[in-house]
Amino acid sequence: MFIRRTQVGSNAAGKYHYTYRLVRSERIGGKVKQITLLNLGRYFPISSEFWPALCDRVDDLLAGQASLLEPSLPKAAAMEAEHIAAQLLSRQAPTGTALTTTTATGEPVSTTQPPQGEEPADIQAIDVTSLELVRPRSIAVEYVALWAMQQVGFVDLLSQMGLTGPMRAAVLGSIVGRMAAPASEAATHRWLGKHSGLGELLDVDFEYMPPITLYRASDALMKHRDAIERTLFNRLHELLGFETTVTLYDLTNTYFEGTAMANPKAMRGRSKEKRSDCPLVTLGMVLDGSGFVRRSETFEGNAAEGHTLERMLEELGAPQGALVVMDAGIATEANLTWL
């Protein structure tokens, strides 16, 4: 097994491009042929001096055995070897073929991958304390989140909106990340690449997805926000049959560290985070009596809370006599009279 750099073409300026591939030599019909195991992409980050040791480490990981010598690899190369081994393992033989692995002590463990729907033909006992975890990933929250989004047709909705496959994966990754490990887009990108098994469920490698893609995913959700909120709420209403006469409405605001000159809604105002020195944007949300989002909206940072209620409820088509729950900032005399 070795890594090969291959020229793939040149641009208009005559500059050549290269791609990197993990290759294995095999004798087929009396001839030695090179079989590409994995395309490592154009931006393979490991220096060529570490390629032989990296390939040796990949072989060790695939065989499930510890190396006799401490691998002379920097941390980045060792992590890349684990990443390559995980990709190769995910492409193992189809069901119905025999697979062999070993424990960390070198003891072979054979099993048979049964055809779908059949019980395994052979079960082997192993010493679980001898196993070594390589690239462990969480999967439970991710699986349940994807299932829930499929139940309300959210994944199909993204396709109908014309989002490409990578962008749909970024949208789902961003949303599941908010459920499982709420944080910034940068932290979500690290979580998806290093800790989550969502990539395996979606057949996407989040480690190689540029971080900017998650920011663009947020932009795509914002662009289609009205259609998403309306469609999902209607489907939840049909699925669960809840009442929609009770409405909870509230606002908050958030601030920008920079000047936000390109955002026409960024204004100075009273910050709920005590950052009135920064430009703000106001966020409004309407929930139904069961806690589901009916509508969200962004307002200018200096928007008066009491002046937003009528617009939101009229756009929602709130029924006559609906009960509206709000705080003192919105419950002005004018709003109470209007209600």
MITOR-963043 format. One record per residue: x, y, z of N, C-alpha, C in turn. Coordinates in steps of 0.2 Angstrom, whole numbers, plus 5000, padded with zeros to 4 digits. Example, Ala and Ser with C-alpha at 12.3 -4.5 7.8 and 13.67 -1.06 7.14 Angstrom:
REM residues 2
5066|4972|5039|5062|4978|5039|5066|4984|5039 .
5064|4989|5035|5068|4995|5036|5064|5000|5039 .
***
This chain:
REM residues 339
5004|4994|5000|5000|5000|5000|5004|5006|5000 .
5003|5011|4996|5007|5017|4995|5003|5023|4993 .
5005|5029|4993|5002|5035|4991|5005|5037|4985 .
5001|5039|4980|5003|5041|4973|5000|5048|4972 .
5005|5052|4969|5002|5059|4967|5001|5058|4959 .
4995|5060|4957|4993|5060|4950|4991|5066|4947 .
4994|5068|4941|4992|5074|4938|4986|5073|4934 .
4981|5078|4935|4974|5077|4933|4973|5083|4928 .
4977|5087|4926|4975|5092|4921|4978|5099|4923 .
4977|5104|4919|4979|5111|4920|4974|5116|4919 .
4975|5122|4922|4970|5127|4921|4972|5131|4915 .
4968|5137|4914|4969|5141|4908|4976|5144|4908 .
4979|5145|4914|4986|5148|4915|4991|5143|4914 .
4989|5137|4912|4994|5131|4911|4997|5128|4918 .
4994|5130|4923|4996|5127|4930|4993|5120|4931 .
4997|5115|4932|4995|5108|4933|4992|5107|4940 .
4987|5103|4940|4983|5101|4946|4985|5094|4948 .
4985|5092|4954|4987|5085|4956|4982|5082|4961 .
4981|5076|4961|4977|5073|4966|4981|5067|4969 .
4979|5065|4975|4983|5060|4979|4978|5054|4980 .
4981|5048|4979|4977|5042|4979|4981|5037|4983 .
4977|5033|4987|4980|5027|4991|4979|5021|4986 .
4985|5018|4985|4985|5013|4980|4988|5007|4983 .
4986|5001|4980|4989|4994|4982|4991|4990|4975 .
4996|4987|4975|4998|4983|4970|4996|4976|4970 .
4993|4973|4965|4990|4967|4965|4992|4963|4959 .
4993|4956|4959|4995|4952|4954|4988|4950|4951 .
4986|4951|4945|4980|4949|4942|4982|4946|4935 .
4980|4940|4934|4982|4937|4928|4989|4937|4926 .
4993|4936|4930|5000|4936|4929|5003|4943|4928 .
4999|4948|4929|5002|4955|4928|5001|4959|4935 .
5005|4963|4936|5005|4967|4942|5001|4974|4941 .
4995|4975|4944|4991|4981|4943|4991|4985|4949 .
4990|4991|4948|4989|4996|4954|4982|4997|4955 .
4979|4995|4961|4972|4996|4962|4971|5002|4967 .
4967|5007|4965|4966|5013|4969|4961|5011|4974 .
4963|5012|4981|4959|5010|4986|4955|5016|4989 .
4958|5022|4988|4954|5028|4991|4957|5034|4987 .
4953|5039|4985|4955|5045|4982|4956|5050|4988 .
4962|5052|4989|4963|5057|4995|4962|5064|4994 .
4960|5066|4987|4959|5073|4986|4965|5077|4983 .
4963|5083|4982|4969|5087|4979|4973|5090|4985 .
4970|5091|4991|4973|5094|4996|4975|5090|5002 .
4978|5084|5000|4981|5080|5005|4986|5083|5009 .
4985|5084|5016|4989|5088|5020|4996|5085|5023 .
4997|5079|5022|5003|5076|5025|5009|5076|5020 .
5014|5078|5023|5021|5078|5019|5023|5071|5017 .
5026|5071|5011|5028|5065|5008|5033|5061|5012 .
5036|5064|5016|5041|5060|5020|5038|5055|5025 .
5031|5057|5027|5028|5052|5032|5023|5047|5028 .
5023|5047|5022|5018|5043|5018|5020|5035|5020 .
5026|5033|5019|5027|5026|5021|5025|5024|5028 .
5026|5028|5033|5024|5027|5040|5017|5027|5041 .
5014|5032|5037|5006|5032|5037|5003|5026|5034 .
5006|5024|5029|5003|5018|5026|5004|5012|5030 .
5009|5011|5034|5010|5006|5038|5005|5006|5044 .
5004|5012|5046|4999|5013|5052|4992|5011|5049 .
4990|5013|5043|4984|5011|5041|4983|5003|5040 .
4989|5000|5038|4989|4992|5038|4988|4990|5045 .
4991|4992|5050|4990|4990|5057|4983|4991|5059 .
4980|4997|5058|4973|4998|5060|4968|4993|5056 .
4969|4992|5050|4965|4987|5046|4965|4980|5049 .
4972|4978|5051|4973|4972|5054|4970|4971|5061 .
4969|4977|5064|4967|4977|5071|4973|4975|5076 .
4979|4976|5074|4984|4975|5079|4988|4981|5080 .
4992|4980|5086|4996|4986|5088|5003|4985|5085 .
5006|4991|5083|5012|4991|5080|5018|4989|5085 .
5023|4985|5083|5028|4983|5087|5032|4988|5089 .
5033|4993|5085|5037|4999|5086|5032|5005|5087 .
5034|5010|5091|5030|5016|5091|5030|5020|5085 .
5024|5021|5081|5024|5024|5075|5027|5031|5075 .
5032|5032|5070|5035|5039|5070|5031|5044|5066 .
5025|5045|5068|5021|5050|5065|5019|5056|5069 .
5019|5062|5066|5016|5067|5070|5009|5066|5071 .
5006|5070|5075|4999|5069|5077|4994|5070|5071 .
4995|5075|5067|4991|5076|5061|4991|5070|5057 .
4997|5067|5056|4998|5061|5051|4994|5055|5054 .
4995|5054|5061|4992|5048|5064|4984|5049|5064 .
4982|5055|5065|4974|5056|5064|4972|5054|5057 .
4976|5056|5052|4974|5055|5045|4974|5048|5044 .
4979|5044|5047|4979|5037|5046|4973|5034|5049 .
4970|5036|5055|4964|5033|5057|4958|5035|5053 .
4958|5041|5050|4953|5043|5046|4953|5039|5039 .
4959|5037|5036|4959|5033|5030|4957|5026|5032 .
4959|5023|5038|4957|5017|5040|4949|5016|5041 .
4946|5021|5044|4939|5021|5045|4935|5021|5038 .
4938|5025|5033|4935|5025|5027|4935|5018|5023 .
4941|5015|5024|4942|5009|5021|4938|5003|5024 .
4937|5003|5031|4933|4999|5034|4926|4999|5032 .
4923|5005|5031|4916|5007|5029|4915|5004|5023 .
4920|5002|5019|4919|4999|5012|4921|4992|5012 .
4920|4989|5018|4922|4982|5018|4917|4977|5014 .
4919|4971|5014|4915|4966|5010|4908|4966|5011 .
4904|4965|5006|4896|4965|5007|4894|4959|5011 .
4887|4959|5013|4885|4954|5018|4885|4948|5015 .
4886|4942|5019|4886|4936|5017|4894|4933|5016 .
4899|4938|5017|4906|4936|5016|4909|4936|5023 .
4914|4932|5024|4918|4931|5030|4922|4937|5031 .
4922|4940|5037|4926|4945|5039|4931|4943|5045 .
4937|4946|5045|4941|4944|5051|4945|4950|5054 .
4945|4950|5060|4948|4956|5063|4952|4953|5069 .
4955|4957|5073|4959|4955|5079|4958|4959|5085 .
4959|4957|5091|4959|4961|5096|4966|4965|5097 .
4966|4970|5102|4972|4973|5102|4978|4969|5104 .
4977|4963|5107|4982|4958|5109|4984|4954|5103 .
4981|4955|5097|4983|4951|5092|4979|4944|5091 .
4974|4943|5095|4970|4937|5094|4965|4937|5089 .
4965|4933|5084|4960|4934|5078|4953|4932|5080 .
4948|4936|5078|4941|4935|5079|4938|4934|5072 .
4935|4929|5071|4932|4928|5064|4924|4928|5065 .
4921|4931|5061|4913|4931|5061|4911|4931|5054 .
4905|4930|5053|4902|4930|5046|4896|4935|5046 .
4897|4940|5041|4892|4945|5040|4885|4941|5037 .
4880|4941|5040|4874|4937|5038|4870|4941|5032 .
4867|4937|5028|4862|4941|5023|4857|4944|5028 .
4854|4950|5025|4849|4954|5028|4843|4949|5030 .
4841|4950|5037|4836|4946|5039|4837|4940|5042 .
4844|4937|5042|4845|4931|5044|4850|4932|5051 .
4850|4927|5055|4854|4927|5061|4861|4925|5059 .
4866|4927|5063|4873|4925|5061|4874|4918|5062 .
4878|4915|5058|4879|4908|5058|4884|4906|5064 .
4888|4911|5066|4893|4909|5071|4894|4915|5075 .
4895|4914|5082|4896|4919|5087|4902|4918|5090 .
4907|4922|5091|4913|4921|5094|4914|4926|5100 .
4916|4923|5106|4917|4927|5112|4924|4931|5112 .
4924|4937|5114|4930|4941|5114|4931|4944|5121 .
4937|4946|5122|4939|4949|5129|4938|4957|5127 .
4932|4960|5130|4931|4967|5128|4936|4971|5131 .
4940|4969|5136|4945|4974|5139|4951|4974|5134 .
4951|4970|5129|4957|4970|5125|4956|4974|5119 .
4950|4977|5118|4948|4980|5112|4951|4987|5112 .
4953|4990|5107|4955|4997|5106|4950|5001|5102 .
4948|5007|5105|4943|5011|5101|4947|5016|5097 .
4946|5016|5090|4949|5020|5085|4943|5024|5082 .
4944|5031|5083|4939|5036|5080|4932|5034|5083 .
4931|5034|5089|4924|5033|5092|4919|5039|5090 .
4913|5037|5089|4908|5042|5086|4902|5041|5090 .
4898|5047|5092|4891|5046|5094|4887|5045|5088 .
4881|5042|5090|4877|5040|5084|4869|5041|5086 .
4868|5041|5093|4861|5040|5095|4857|5046|5094 .
4859|5052|5096|4855|5058|5095|4855|5060|5087 .
4860|5058|5084|4860|5059|5076|4855|5055|5073 .
4854|5049|5075|4850|5044|5072|4842|5046|5073 .
4841|5048|5079|4834|5050|5081|4832|5057|5078 .
4837|5061|5078|4836|5068|5074|4834|5067|5067 .
4838|5063|5063|4837|5062|5056|4830|5058|5056 .
4828|5054|5060|4822|5050|5059|4816|5055|5060 .
4817|5060|5065|4811|5065|5066|4811|5069|5060 .
4816|5071|5058|4816|5076|5052|4813|5072|5046 .
4814|5066|5045|4811|5062|5040|4803|5061|5041 .
4801|5061|5047|4794|5060|5048|4790|5066|5046 .
4793|5072|5047|4789|5078|5045|4791|5080|5038 .
4795|5076|5034|4797|5078|5027|4802|5083|5026 .
4806|5085|5031|4810|5090|5031|4816|5089|5026 .
4819|5083|5026|4824|5081|5021|4821|5082|5014 .
4815|5080|5012|4813|5081|5005|4811|5088|5004 .
4809|5092|5009|4808|5099|5008|4814|5102|5006 .
4820|5101|5009|4826|5104|5007|4828|5102|4999 .
4826|5096|4997|4827|5095|4990|4823|5099|4986 .
4817|5099|4988|4812|5103|4984|4814|5111|4983 .
4818|5113|4988|4820|5120|4988|4826|5121|4983 .
4829|5115|4980|4834|5116|4976|4841|5116|4979 .
4841|5114|4985|4848|5114|4988|4852|5108|4986 .
4858|5108|4985|4862|5103|4982|4864|5098|4988 .
4866|5092|4986|4868|5087|4991|4872|5089|4997 .
4878|5092|4995|4883|5095|5000|4879|5100|5005 .
4875|5104|5002|4872|5109|5006|4867|5106|5010 .
4863|5101|5008|4858|5098|5012|4861|5095|5018 .
4867|5091|5017|4871|5088|5022|4873|5093|5027 .
4876|5099|5025|4878|5105|5029|4872|5107|5033 .
4866|5108|5030|4860|5110|5034|4858|5105|5039 .
4858|5099|5038|4856|5094|5043|4862|5093|5048 .
4868|5094|5046|4873|5094|5051|4873|5100|5056 .
4871|5106|5053|4871|5112|5057|4865|5111|5062 .
4859|5108|5060|4853|5107|5064|4854|5102|5070 .
4857|5096|5068|4858|5091|5072|4864|5093|5077 .
4869|5097|5075|4874|5100|5080|4870|5104|5085 .
4865|5108|5083|4862|5112|5088|4858|5108|5093 .
4856|5102|5091|4852|5098|5096|4857|5094|5100 .
4862|5092|5098|4867|5087|5102|4872|5091|5105 .
4875|5096|5102|4881|5100|5105|4880|5107|5103 .
4875|5111|5106|4874|5118|5104|4881|5122|5105 .
4882|5125|5099|4888|5130|5099|4889|5134|5093 .
4894|5137|5092|4895|5141|5086|4896|5136|5080 .
4896|5139|5073|4897|5135|5067|4904|5132|5067 .
4909|5136|5070|4915|5133|5070|4916|5127|5075 .
4913|5128|5081|4913|5122|5085|4909|5116|5083 .
4903|5118|5079|4899|5113|5076|4903|5109|5071 .
4907|5113|5067|4911|5109|5062|4916|5105|5065 .
4919|5106|5070|4924|5102|5074|4920|5096|5077 .
4914|5097|5080|4910|5091|5082|4908|5086|5077 .
4906|5089|5071|4904|5084|5066|4910|5080|5063 .
4916|5083|5063|4921|5080|5060|4925|5075|5065 .
4925|5077|5071|4929|5073|5076|4925|5069|5081 .
4919|5070|5082|4915|5067|5087|4909|5063|5085 .
4906|5066|5080|4899|5063|5078|4899|5058|5072 .
4895|5053|5072|4894|5048|5067|4889|5050|5062 .
4887|5057|5062|4882|5059|5057|4884|5058|5050 .
4891|5059|5049|4893|5058|5042|4892|5052|5039 .
4893|5046|5043|4892|5040|5041|4884|5038|5039 .
4880|5042|5043|4873|5041|5041|4871|5044|5035 .
4874|5050|5033|4873|5054|5027|4877|5052|5022 .
4882|5048|5023|4888|5046|5018|4891|5053|5016 .
4893|5057|5021|4897|5063|5020|4903|5063|5024 .
4908|5066|5022|4914|5066|5026|4915|5074|5029 .
4912|5075|5035|4912|5082|5037|4919|5084|5039 .
4924|5080|5040|4931|5082|5041|4934|5086|5035 .
4931|5084|5029|4934|5088|5023|4929|5093|5021 .
4924|5094|5024|4919|5099|5022|4922|5106|5025 .
4923|5111|5020|4925|5118|5023|4920|5121|5028 .
4923|5124|5033|4919|5127|5038|4914|5132|5035 .
4916|5136|5030|4912|5141|5027|4905|5138|5025 .
4905|5131|5023|4899|5128|5021|4893|5128|5026 .
4895|5128|5032|4890|5128|5038|4887|5135|5038 .
4891|5140|5037|4889|5147|5037|4884|5148|5031 .
4886|5145|5025|4881|5146|5020|4875|5142|5021 .
4875|5136|5025|4869|5132|5026|4864|5137|5030 .
4867|5141|5035|4863|5145|5039|4860|5150|5035 .
4863|5153|5030|4860|5158|5025|4855|5155|5021 .
4856|5148|5019|4850|5145|5015|4844|5144|5019 .
4845|5142|5025|4839|5141|5030|4836|5148|5031 .
4839|5153|5032|4836|5160|5032|4833|5162|5026 .
4835|5161|5020|4832|5162|5014|4826|5159|5013 .
4825|5153|5015|4819|5149|5015|4815|5148|5021 .
4816|5153|5026|4813|5152|5033|4806|5152|5033 .
4803|5157|5029|4795|5157|5029|4792|5150|5027 .
4795|5148|5021|4792|5142|5018|4793|5136|5023 .
4799|5135|5026|4801|5130|5031|4796|5130|5037 .
4795|5136|5040|4791|5137|5046|4784|5135|5044 .
4781|5137|5039|4774|5136|5037|4773|5129|5035 .
4778|5126|5031|4777|5119|5029|4777|5114|5035 .
4783|5115|5040|4784|5111|5045|4778|5111|5050 .
4776|5117|5052|4770|5118|5057|4764|5115|5054 .
4762|5115|5048|4756|5112|5045|4757|5105|5045 .
4763|5102|5044|4764|5095|5044|4763|5092|5052 .
4766|5096|5056|4766|5094|5063|4759|5094|5066 .
4755|5099|5063|4748|5100|5065|4744|5094|5063 .
4745|5092|5056|4742|5086|5054|4744|5079|5057 .
4750|5079|5059|4753|5073|5062|4751|5072|5069 .
4751|5078|5073|4749|5077|5080|4742|5080|5082 .
4739|5084|5078|4732|5086|5079|4732|5090|5085 .
4737|5095|5086|4736|5099|5092|4732|5106|5090 .
4730|5109|5096|4726|5115|5095|4731|5121|5093 .
4729|5126|5090|4733|5132|5088|4731|5138|5091 .
4726|5138|5096|4723|5145|5097|4727|5148|5103 .
4732|5145|5106|4736|5149|5111|4742|5151|5108 .
4744|5157|5109|4751|5159|5106|4755|5163|5111 .
4761|5161|5111|4766|5164|5115|4771|5168|5111 .
4772|5174|5112|4776|5179|5108|4781|5183|5113 .
4787|5182|5111|4792|5186|5114|4798|5188|5109 .
4802|5193|5112|4808|5195|5108|4814|5195|5112 .
4819|5195|5108|4826|5196|5112|4830|5199|5106 .
4836|5201|5108|4841|5203|5103|4848|5201|5104 .
4852|5201|5099|4859|5199|5100|4863|5204|5096 .
4870|5204|5098|4874|5210|5095|4879|5207|5091 .
4882|5212|5087|4888|5211|5082|4894|5214|5085 .
4900|5210|5085|4906|5213|5087|4909|5218|5083 .
4907|5217|5076|4910|5222|5071|4905|5228|5070 .
4906|5231|5065|4901|5237|5063|4895|5235|5060 .
4895|5229|5056|4889|5226|5053|4886|5231|5048 .
4890|5234|5044|4888|5240|5040|4884|5237|5034 .
4885|5230|5032|4881|5227|5027|4874|5225|5029 .
4873|5225|5035|4866|5223|5038|4862|5229|5039 .
4857|5230|5035|4852|5236|5036|4848|5236|5043 .
4848|5230|5046|4844|5230|5052|4848|5230|5058 .
4855|5231|5057|4859|5232|5063|4859|5239|5065 .
4856|5240|5071|4855|5246|5074|4857|5246|5082 .
4859|5252|5084|4860|5253|5091|4854|5253|5095 .
4854|5250|5101|4848|5250|5105|4849|5247|5112 .
4844|5245|5115|4845|5243|5122|4846|5235|5122 .
4852|5233|5123|4854|5226|5123|4852|5222|5129 .
4849|5217|5128|4848|5212|5134|4854|5209|5136 .
4859|5209|5133|4866|5206|5135|4870|5211|5137 .
4868|5217|5139|4872|5223|5141|4877|5225|5136 .
4876|5225|5130|4881|5227|5125|4878|5232|5120 .
4875|5237|5123|4872|5243|5119|4877|5247|5116 .
4884|5245|5117|4889|5248|5113|4890|5245|5106 .
4886|5240|5105|4887|5236|5098|4880|5237|5094 .
4881|5236|5088|4875|5236|5084|4871|5230|5085 .
4864|5230|5085|4860|5225|5087|4855|5223|5082 .
4852|5217|5082|4847|5214|5078|4842|5211|5083 .
4835|5212|5082|4830|5210|5087|4827|5203|5083 .
4826|5198|5088|4823|5192|5085|4817|5191|5089 .
4812|5189|5085|4805|5188|5087|4803|5181|5086 .
4799|5178|5090|4797|5171|5089|4790|5170|5092 .
4785|5166|5088|4779|5165|5090|4778|5157|5091 .
4776|5155|5097|4775|5148|5098|4768|5147|5099 .
4765|5140|5097|4759|5139|5098|4758|5136|5106 .
4752|5134|5108|4751|5131|5114|4755|5125|5116 .
4757|5121|5111|4761|5115|5112|4769|5116|5112 .
4771|5122|5110|4778|5124|5110|4781|5124|5104 .
4777|5123|5098|4780|5122|5092|4780|5129|5089 .
4786|5131|5085|4787|5137|5082|4782|5138|5076 .
4778|5144|5076|4774|5145|5071|4777|5151|5066 .
4781|5155|5069|4784|5160|5065|4790|5163|5069 .
4795|5165|5065|4800|5169|5068|4802|5175|5063 .
4805|5180|5066|4806|5186|5062|4812|5190|5065 .
4815|5194|5060|4821|5198|5063|4818|5205|5062 .
4820|5209|5067|4818|5216|5066|4824|5221|5067 .
4824|5227|5066|4829|5232|5068|4831|5231|5075 .
4838|5233|5076|4840|5232|5083|4837|5237|5088 .
4834|5243|5085|4831|5248|5089|4824|5247|5089 .
4821|5241|5087|4813|5241|5086|4810|5241|5093 .
4805|5244|5094|4801|5244|5100|4797|5238|5100 .
4797|5234|5106|4794|5228|5106|4787|5228|5105 .
4784|5233|5108|4776|5234|5108|4774|5235|5101 .
4778|5238|5096|4776|5239|5089|4776|5233|5085 .
4778|5227|5087|4779|5222|5082|4773|5217|5083 .
4769|5217|5088|4764|5212|5089|4759|5211|5084 .
4756|5217|5082|4751|5217|5077|4753|5214|5070 .
4759|5216|5068|4762|5214|5062|4762|5206|5062 .
4765|5203|5068|4766|5196|5068|4760|5192|5068 .
4755|5194|5072|4749|5190|5073|4745|5191|5066 .
4745|5197|5063|4741|5197|5057|4744|5193|5051 .
4751|5193|5051|4754|5188|5046|4753|5181|5047 .
4752|5179|5054|4750|5172|5055|4743|5171|5054 .
4739|5176|5053|4732|5174|5053|4729|5172|5059 .
4731|5175|5065|4728|5172|5071|4721|5173|5072 .
4717|5168|5074|4710|5168|5074|4707|5173|5079 .
4701|5176|5078|4698|5181|5083|4697|5178|5090 .
4699|5181|5095|4699|5179|5102|4704|5174|5104 .
4709|5174|5100|4715|5169|5102|4718|5172|5108 .
4720|5167|5113|4724|5169|5119|4731|5171|5117 .
4733|5177|5119|4740|5178|5117|4744|5179|5124 .
4749|5176|5125|4753|5176|5131|4760|5180|5130 .
4761|5186|5133|4766|5190|5132|4769|5193|5138 .
4775|5196|5138|4777|5200|5144|4776|5207|5144 .
4778|5211|5149|4776|5218|5150|4778|5222|5145 .
4784|5220|5142|4787|5225|5136|4782|5225|5130 .
4778|5220|5129|4774|5219|5123|4767|5221|5125 .
4765|5220|5131|4758|5221|5134|4757|5228|5135 .
4757|5233|5130|4756|5240|5131|4748|5241|5130 .
4746|5247|5132|4739|5248|5132|4736|5248|5125 .
4740|5250|5121|4738|5250|5114|4737|5243|5111 .
4742|5239|5113|4741|5232|5111|4735|5228|5114 .
4734|5229|5120|4729|5226|5124|4722|5229|5121 .
4721|5235|5119|4715|5238|5116|4714|5234|5109 .
4720|5234|5105|4719|5231|5099|4717|5223|5099 .
4720|5220|5104|4718|5213|5105|4711|5212|5107 .
***
